[in-house]
Amino acid sequence: MLQLEAFFIRLNSIIKKMRKLENSELERKSIEDFKKSEKTPLILVLDDVRSLHNIGSVFRTADAFLIEKIYLCGITATPPNKEIHKTALGATETVNWEHNENVLDTIASLKQEGILTLAIEQVENAVFLQNFEVKENQKYALVFGNEVHGVAQEAVAVCDGCIEIPQLGTKHSLNISVSAGIVVWDLFQKIHWSK
């Protein structure tokens, strides 16, 4: 009985050390503060993304990591949209976005601005994400394709390079919103904390 009592005393002390924060303790930015904040030098390009939930999830990730902008290309739906809003949870109000019909024009325009364009895709000579090194004072545009065909070959061909997320299982494909979260987190921490 004493061992059980000691176990619960120990468990109670662990729980007290790991108290879940209340929403009021999270110091969330207001929309105005978000807009004024210095942004992470990343731009996301979504080409022909079909799932409204994926689009909303990418918006939410972009908000979390202060992403500069999202380009929604081709058939990718745009806000306002209640299905996008379900997963974005208001991030469509904070993250700057623009719709462009043609992803190739978008990539060309970004390249003219000196932004390094990177397709997130499994291609010959891709750099594995863990081996990709960010350059100081360089802005990056990450191109994500649709759920079935990925980034179109025409878009891959005009990008400055490709990043591949290594995968070891049988599927070798990830949901686009999961891919965006993985790549954004990796580059975010390399940009901000690997100096």
N, C-alpha and C positions, 0 to 999 in steps of 0.2 A: 504493500500500500504506500509506503514511503517513497518508493521509486516512481510510482505513478504520480504522486503529489509533486515530487521534484521535477518530473517531466513537464507538468502543466505550469509550474512556476517558471521554468526555463522558456517554454513556449510563449508564455505571456510576456516575458521580457523581450523576446525576439519580435513579437507582434508590435509592441510599443515602439521599437526602433524602426519599424517599417510601416508607419502609419500612412495610409493613402491620403494624398492632399485633396483638399476641398477645391472646387472650382474658383472660389474667391482668392485662393492662395497662389494661383497659377500665373498671376501678373500678365494676363493676356493684353495684347495691344488693341487699341481701338482701331477702327478702319482708318481713321485719319492718321494715327501714329504709324500704322503699317505702311500707308502710302508714302509717308515722309522718311521711313527707315531706309538705310543703305541696303541695297539688294545684293544678294549673292549673284556673281556674274555668270548665271546660267539662264538659258532660254530653252523652253521645251517646245518642240514641234510635233503635233499629233496629226498624222496623215491617214485619212479614211478610217478613223476609229469608229466602230459601229455602236459599241455599248455605251449608253448614257451613264451607267454606273462607273465604268472605267474613266470616262471623261471627268465626272465629278470627283472621283478618287484622286486623279492627277491634280486637279485644282487644289484639293485639300493638302496634298503633299507639297505642292508649290507654295501654298500659304505657310506651312510649317517651317519651310527652309528659306523663306524670303526670296523666292525665285523672281527674277526680273520680269519675265513675260511668258505667256503661252500663245503659240500660233496654232489655230485650229484650221486644218486644211482639208480640202475635198469635201467628202460627205460627213466629216466630223460635225456633230451638232454643236450649237452654240447656246449660251445662256441668253435670256432666261428660259429655263426649262425645268419643270418640277422634278423630273427624273434625275437630271444632273444635280439639282439642289439637294436631293435626298442624301447623296454621298458627299457633296461639296460642303454642306453645312455652312453656307455663307461665304465660302472662299471665292466664289465668282464675283463677290463685291470688293474683295481686297486685291486679288491678283490681276495685273494688267493682262489683257488678252485681245487678240485680233483674229478675225476670220479672213483667210486667203483661199481662193479657189484652187490655186495650183501650188503644190509643194515645191516644184522645181523653181518657180519664180521666187518663192519664199527663201529657199536655200541660196539662190543667186543673190538676192538682196542682202541677206545676212553676211554672205562672204564679202560683198562690196563694202560692208561696214567694218571689215577686219575681224569678224567673228568666226572662230573655228567651228566648222560644222561636222558633227560626228553622228553617223547612223548607229543605232543600237541594234545590232543584227549579227547573225552568224554568217560570216563571209570569209573567203580566203584572205589571209594576211591581217585579220582583225587583231587588235590588241586586247588581251584579256583584261578585264576591269581592274583586277588587283595590280596589274603591271602598268596601267595608264598613269602617267605623271602629269600633273597640272603645271602650267607655266604661270609664273607671277604676272599679274596685270593682263591676263588673257581672258577674254570672254568666250564662252562655249555655247553652242546650240546643239541640243540633243534631239535627234530625229527618231521618233517611234512610229511604227507602222500599224496596220490594222491587225485584228485578232487572228485572221486566217492566213494571210500571206506575208505578214511582217512589213518591213520597209521595202518599197518597190525597188527593183533593180535600177531603174532610171534615177531614183533618188540616191541610192547607194553610190552610183557611178559619179555623181557630182559632188558628193560630200568630201571633205578633206581627209576623213579617215573613218574607221569603224571600231567600235568597242563591243566586245562579246562578254556576256556574263557566263562564266564557266558553269556547266551543269553536268552532273554525274549520273543521273538516273536514266530511265527509259524514255522519257518524254522529250527532253531537250527543247522545251518551250515553256515560257512563263506568261501569265496573264500580263497584259500591257501595263496595268496600274501597279502590279508587283514589280515588274522590270523598272518602271520609272522610279518607284520608291527605292529600290536597291541602288540604282545608278546615281540618283540625286543624293542619297545619303553618303555614298562613297566619295563622290566629288566634293560635296559640301564639307566633309571632314578633312579632305586633302587641301582644299582651298583655305579653310579657316584654322585648322589645328596642326597641319603638318609642316609648319614653317620652322 
